[in-house]
Amino acid sequence: MTDWIDLLQTLTAVPGISGHEDGIAEHMAESFRAYADDVWIDPIFNVIARIGSGQGRKIAVCAHIDTIGMMVKGASANGVRVVRIGGINYKALPGTPVRLHTSAGDIVGVVDVRSAHQARPGDEAVRSDEDIWIYTGGNASGLEITTPITYAPQLIALANGFVMSPYLDDRAGCAVLVALAERLKQTPSPHTVYLIGTVQEETNAIAAQAALAAVQPDIAIFVDGTVSYDTPETVGRGETRLGGGAVLTAFLYISGIGSWHAHPRLRQHLKAVAGREGVPFQQDAVHGLMADSRAAIPLAIPSAVIGLPMRAKHSPAEVLNTVDLDAALALLHAALLDSMEL
């Protein structure tokens, strides 16, 4: 039985905002080495672990190792101004503890929030980076511009398998990859499996293309956080819920022409495997969400996304249920033991 709490607590505490993934890349590489035949980190910090060299197909299973965050835009004795890296959830920022990662060590800070006794109309919302001010206790003078900033780690295990923490998107996917490596060591796949921790998903969702081009898999499966519709403001907008199983995603779309479609035969195959093995799964098509799966399209690699449903995505208090991690792990392992003929 996978100890998800321990894995998540460790992984969510390692800083690695998009474009600054060297530390989490080393951590993931070390985690894979106990199980993989070969592990390497490419020049942009994608982590690639090869398990097996079977006569079957080459299959990549990917999860992004980067997170959203901020960078220092300006600093003074009074505090820090920032620029966001990726889709920061403004609504949840006021009062959030953060870490500023300097070359001399971390500095602890907090996103300023006006006292309720001094509140003004509009204080309820952060609307842009200009509304964000981080207080560090007066020691921010001389802080280097572009210093990375992350949410301070804080994992809370709630009842009935629910977990709250920053950066479950997508350190939960990374946890599934580490657990999958252990499973494959115990029960090997007939295929050559590449577990890939990808970079820069939160800012461009194409850096994975470099790793896929190097590996040239026949199939690519991406494990990533997805949305749920089980909070009061989202009920009725969809059926996905925490604890309902892994999500087989059919379609993702962001503004303009940024979209991705699951390979229909691959998705149908995963559905068949889940049904045969009794693995709970859900289905969804999502506007306003993208994944590294878009990087498989230019390489003509059939791809699928296994979503991990989450609440409060991109906030310091993301929530998931470990039941869904169990389902994703079981489905991936069962699929990798299958023929995977499309």
PLY file of the C-alpha trace (Angstrom):
ply
format ascii 1.0
element vertex 342
property float x
property float y
property float z
element edge 341
property int vertex1
property int vertex2
end_header
0.00 0.00 0.00
1.49 3.30 -1.07
2.12 5.84 1.69
0.76 8.80 -0.25
0.98 11.20 2.69
4.71 10.67 3.10
5.33 10.94 -0.65
3.23 14.07 -1.04
4.72 15.74 2.02
8.22 15.22 0.65
7.49 16.20 -2.94
5.41 19.31 -2.25
8.18 20.73 -0.06
10.80 20.77 -2.84
10.81 24.13 -4.64
10.68 24.14 -8.42
8.71 26.91 -10.08
8.49 26.73 -13.85
11.92 27.43 -15.32
13.72 26.64 -12.03
13.32 22.85 -11.80
16.92 21.75 -11.17
16.33 20.89 -7.48
13.15 18.86 -7.98
14.73 17.21 -11.03
17.57 15.89 -8.88
15.08 14.73 -6.24
12.97 12.85 -8.80
16.04 11.29 -10.40
17.19 10.01 -7.00
13.69 8.61 -6.32
13.73 6.71 -9.63
17.23 5.27 -9.26
16.10 2.59 -6.80
13.82 1.08 -9.45
14.97 2.10 -12.93
17.54 0.62 -15.30
18.71 4.05 -16.39
18.01 7.60 -15.19
19.12 10.89 -16.69
18.31 14.60 -16.67
18.30 16.42 -19.99
19.73 19.94 -20.52
16.45 21.68 -19.60
15.90 19.44 -16.52
13.34 16.96 -17.83
13.93 13.77 -15.80
13.79 10.49 -17.70
13.86 7.01 -16.14
13.88 3.86 -18.28
12.48 0.67 -16.78
12.96 -2.52 -18.77
13.91 -3.19 -22.35
11.14 -5.55 -23.33
10.10 -6.70 -26.77
6.83 -4.81 -26.55
6.18 -1.15 -27.18
7.91 1.98 -25.89
5.53 3.77 -23.54
6.11 7.10 -21.82
4.27 8.03 -18.62
4.73 11.70 -17.78
3.99 14.14 -14.96
5.22 17.72 -14.74
7.63 18.55 -11.95
7.33 22.33 -12.14
4.89 24.46 -10.15
3.42 27.92 -10.34
5.05 30.62 -8.26
6.34 34.18 -8.33
9.56 36.12 -8.85
10.83 39.24 -7.17
10.10 42.28 -9.33
11.24 44.89 -6.83
12.51 44.85 -3.24
12.95 47.35 -0.41
13.12 47.34 3.38
9.34 47.46 3.42
8.78 44.38 1.30
8.69 42.79 -2.13
6.77 43.33 -5.35
6.35 40.33 -7.64
5.57 38.99 -11.07
3.63 35.73 -11.23
4.96 32.60 -12.91
2.04 30.56 -14.22
-1.61 30.81 -13.24
-1.49 32.01 -9.64
-4.90 31.84 -7.93
-5.25 35.49 -6.90
-8.35 34.83 -4.80
-6.36 32.74 -2.30
-3.22 34.86 -2.02
-3.84 37.36 0.83
-2.29 36.13 4.07
-0.40 33.26 2.41
3.03 32.31 3.84
5.73 32.10 1.17
9.43 31.28 0.77
11.90 33.43 -1.17
14.69 31.19 -2.44
17.94 33.18 -2.36
21.46 31.91 -3.01
22.16 32.42 0.71
19.12 30.43 1.81
15.38 30.81 2.11
13.67 33.92 3.45
10.20 33.50 4.93
7.53 36.02 4.00
3.79 36.50 3.92
1.50 38.04 1.29
0.18 41.20 2.89
-3.50 41.53 3.72
-5.13 44.65 5.12
-6.56 44.35 8.64
-10.32 43.85 8.64
-10.58 46.97 10.82
-9.02 49.02 8.02
-10.78 47.33 5.12
-11.76 49.29 2.04
-14.12 48.42 -0.81
-12.35 46.03 -3.17
-10.03 44.54 -0.56
-11.74 41.19 -1.10
-9.94 40.61 -4.39
-6.39 40.57 -5.75
-6.77 41.53 -9.39
-3.20 41.69 -10.70
0.44 41.35 -9.73
0.38 45.02 -8.73
-1.97 44.15 -5.85
0.53 41.66 -4.36
2.99 42.80 -1.71
5.10 40.40 0.34
6.37 41.34 3.78
9.54 39.64 5.01
10.10 41.34 8.36
12.29 44.10 7.01
15.11 41.99 5.52
14.29 42.28 1.81
16.63 45.18 0.95
19.12 44.17 -1.72
17.17 41.03 -2.63
18.07 40.02 -6.17
15.44 40.78 -8.79
13.96 37.53 -10.24
14.48 35.59 -6.98
12.00 32.66 -7.11
9.11 32.62 -4.63
6.93 29.64 -3.69
4.08 28.94 -1.30
5.41 27.70 2.04
4.92 23.92 2.40
1.98 22.86 4.56
0.40 19.46 4.05
-2.67 18.60 6.13
-4.17 15.10 6.07
-7.93 15.46 6.47
-10.44 12.67 7.14
-11.45 9.96 4.64
-8.41 10.22 2.39
-8.65 13.97 1.71
-5.36 15.88 1.66
-4.74 19.63 1.50
-1.45 21.16 0.40
0.06 23.62 -2.03
1.50 22.12 -5.20
-0.53 18.93 -5.37
-0.67 20.04 -9.02
1.35 18.21 -10.10
3.48 16.76 -7.34
0.62 14.27 -6.91
1.32 13.12 -10.46
5.01 12.88 -9.57
4.07 10.72 -6.55
2.12 8.40 -8.86
5.19 8.05 -11.09
7.43 7.16 -8.14
4.88 4.60 -6.88
4.54 3.22 -10.41
8.30 2.73 -10.64
8.15 0.63 -7.47
5.25 -1.44 -8.86
7.10 -2.06 -12.12
10.15 -3.25 -10.20
7.96 -5.80 -8.42
5.87 -6.78 -11.47
7.69 -5.82 -14.68
5.96 -4.71 -17.85
6.54 -6.47 -21.18
7.12 -2.98 -22.60
9.97 -0.52 -22.26
8.57 2.13 -19.94
9.90 5.66 -19.69
8.83 7.64 -16.63
9.31 11.32 -17.42
9.18 14.28 -15.08
8.60 17.22 -17.41
9.41 20.90 -16.98
7.76 24.25 -17.75
4.24 22.85 -18.07
2.80 25.74 -16.09
4.17 28.33 -18.49
4.33 26.75 -21.94
3.23 23.07 -21.88
5.68 22.25 -24.69
9.02 21.58 -22.95
7.94 17.93 -22.66
8.41 17.71 -26.42
12.19 17.60 -25.95
11.98 14.53 -23.72
9.45 12.80 -25.97
11.59 13.48 -29.05
14.61 11.95 -27.29
12.70 8.84 -26.22
10.42 8.48 -29.28
7.72 6.42 -27.54
4.87 4.69 -29.33
2.40 5.98 -26.71
2.48 8.78 -24.15
0.25 8.96 -21.07
0.21 12.11 -18.93
-0.78 12.21 -15.25
-1.89 15.66 -14.15
-4.25 17.52 -11.85
-7.71 18.25 -13.21
-10.76 20.13 -11.97
-13.65 18.80 -9.92
-17.26 19.95 -9.64
-18.10 19.04 -6.06
-17.97 22.38 -4.26
-21.00 24.67 -3.89
-19.91 27.07 -6.65
-19.11 24.29 -9.16
-21.97 21.82 -8.68
-23.83 21.37 -11.93
-20.91 22.35 -14.15
-19.69 18.76 -14.51
-19.68 15.32 -12.89
-16.06 14.86 -11.75
-15.64 14.60 -7.98
-12.91 13.82 -5.50
-12.93 10.14 -4.55
-14.64 9.07 -7.78
-11.54 7.64 -9.41
-9.01 8.71 -12.01
-10.30 10.92 -14.82
-9.94 9.81 -18.44
-9.87 13.18 -20.15
-11.11 13.46 -23.74
-10.47 17.13 -24.52
-8.62 20.14 -23.11
-8.95 23.72 -24.33
-7.50 27.13 -23.54
-8.03 30.43 -25.32
-7.40 30.79 -29.02
-6.57 27.53 -30.77
-4.85 25.92 -27.79
-6.52 22.53 -27.57
-5.72 18.84 -27.26
-7.70 15.68 -28.00
-7.06 12.26 -26.50
-6.28 9.55 -29.00
-9.68 7.83 -29.25
-8.36 4.27 -29.41
-5.91 4.81 -26.57
-8.58 6.33 -24.35
-10.98 3.51 -25.22
-8.27 0.98 -24.41
-7.69 2.57 -20.99
-11.43 2.49 -20.33
-11.49 -1.21 -21.22
-8.55 -1.96 -18.91
-10.20 -0.04 -16.06
-13.46 -1.92 -16.56
-11.74 -5.28 -16.70
-9.66 -4.59 -13.56
-12.47 -2.92 -11.59
-10.59 0.38 -11.35
-12.93 3.33 -10.70
-12.70 6.05 -13.33
-14.48 9.20 -14.43
-14.59 11.08 -17.73
-14.43 14.75 -18.58
-13.77 17.37 -21.27
-12.47 20.67 -19.93
-12.33 24.29 -21.06
-9.73 26.46 -19.33
-7.16 23.72 -18.75
-4.10 22.47 -20.64
-1.51 19.74 -20.07
1.82 18.61 -21.46
-0.10 16.24 -23.70
-0.17 19.00 -26.32
3.59 18.38 -26.78
2.84 14.91 -28.17
0.84 16.28 -31.12
3.73 17.61 -33.28
5.50 14.27 -32.83
2.41 12.26 -33.90
2.46 10.28 -30.63
-0.93 8.92 -29.52
-1.58 10.40 -26.09
-3.99 10.26 -23.17
-4.38 12.19 -19.93
-5.18 10.52 -16.62
-6.50 13.33 -14.47
-6.26 13.57 -10.69
-9.31 15.58 -9.55
-8.52 18.53 -7.31
-10.27 21.42 -5.63
-8.81 24.95 -5.33
-6.21 24.35 -8.05
-3.23 26.73 -8.12
-4.02 27.97 -4.63
-2.01 27.32 -1.43
-4.78 24.93 -0.34
-5.28 22.43 -3.15
-7.28 19.36 -2.10
-7.35 15.81 -3.45
-8.38 12.37 -2.30
-5.86 9.53 -2.18
-8.53 7.14 -3.48
-7.99 8.77 -6.87
-4.22 8.30 -6.64
-4.78 4.60 -5.91
-7.03 4.40 -8.98
-4.53 6.17 -11.25
-1.71 3.91 -10.06
-3.77 0.74 -10.49
-4.92 1.76 -13.98
-1.43 2.67 -15.17
0.12 -0.53 -13.86
-2.61 -2.71 -15.35
-2.32 -0.91 -18.70
1.46 -1.38 -18.75
1.01 -5.12 -18.18
-1.41 -5.23 -21.13
-0.57 -5.56 -24.80
-1.34 -1.85 -25.45
-2.29 -2.57 -29.07
-4.46 0.25 -30.39
0 1
1 2
2 3
3 4
4 5
5 6
6 7
7 8
8 9
9 10
10 11
11 12
12 13
13 14
14 15
15 16
16 17
17 18
18 19
19 20
20 21
21 22
22 23
23 24
24 25
25 26
26 27
27 28
28 29
29 30
30 31
31 32
32 33
33 34
34 35
35 36
36 37
37 38
38 39
39 40
40 41
41 42
42 43
43 44
44 45
45 46
46 47
47 48
48 49
49 50
50 51
51 52
52 53
53 54
54 55
55 56
56 57
57 58
58 59
59 60
60 61
61 62
62 63
63 64
64 65
65 66
66 67
67 68
68 69
69 70
70 71
71 72
72 73
73 74
74 75
75 76
76 77
77 78
78 79
79 80
80 81
81 82
82 83
83 84
84 85
85 86
86 87
87 88
88 89
89 90
90 91
91 92
92 93
93 94
94 95
95 96
96 97
97 98
98 99
99 100
100 101
101 102
102 103
103 104
104 105
105 106
106 107
107 108
108 109
109 110
110 111
111 112
112 113
113 114
114 115
115 116
116 117
117 118
118 119
119 120
120 121
121 122
122 123
123 124
124 125
125 126
126 127
127 128
128 129
129 130
130 131
131 132
132 133
133 134
134 135
135 136
136 137
137 138
138 139
139 140
140 141
141 142
142 143
143 144
144 145
145 146
146 147
147 148
148 149
149 150
150 151
151 152
152 153
153 154
154 155
155 156
156 157
157 158
158 159
159 160
160 161
161 162
162 163
163 164
164 165
165 166
166 167
167 168
168 169
169 170
170 171
171 172
172 173
173 174
174 175
175 176
176 177
177 178
178 179
179 180
180 181
181 182
182 183
183 184
184 185
185 186
186 187
187 188
188 189
189 190
190 191
191 192
192 193
193 194
194 195
195 196
196 197
197 198
198 199
199 200
200 201
201 202
202 203
203 204
204 205
205 206
206 207
207 208
208 209
209 210
210 211
211 212
212 213
213 214
214 215
215 216
216 217
217 218
218 219
219 220
220 221
221 222
222 223
223 224
224 225
225 226
226 227
227 228
228 229
229 230
230 231
231 232
232 233
233 234
234 235
235 236
236 237
237 238
238 239
239 240
240 241
241 242
242 243
243 244
244 245
245 246
246 247
247 248
248 249
249 250
250 251
251 252
252 253
253 254
254 255
255 256
256 257
257 258
258 259
259 260
260 261
261 262
262 263
263 264
264 265
265 266
266 267
267 268
268 269
269 270
270 271
271 272
272 273
273 274
274 275
275 276
276 277
277 278
278 279
279 280
280 281
281 282
282 283
283 284
284 285
285 286
286 287
287 288
288 289
289 290
290 291
291 292
292 293
293 294
294 295
295 296
296 297
297 298
298 299
299 300
300 301
301 302
302 303
303 304
304 305
305 306
306 307
307 308
308 309
309 310
310 311
311 312
312 313
313 314
314 315
315 316
316 317
317 318
318 319
319 320
320 321
321 322
322 323
323 324
324 325
325 326
326 327
327 328
328 329
329 330
330 331
331 332
332 333
333 334
334 335
335 336
336 337
337 338
338 339
339 340
340 341
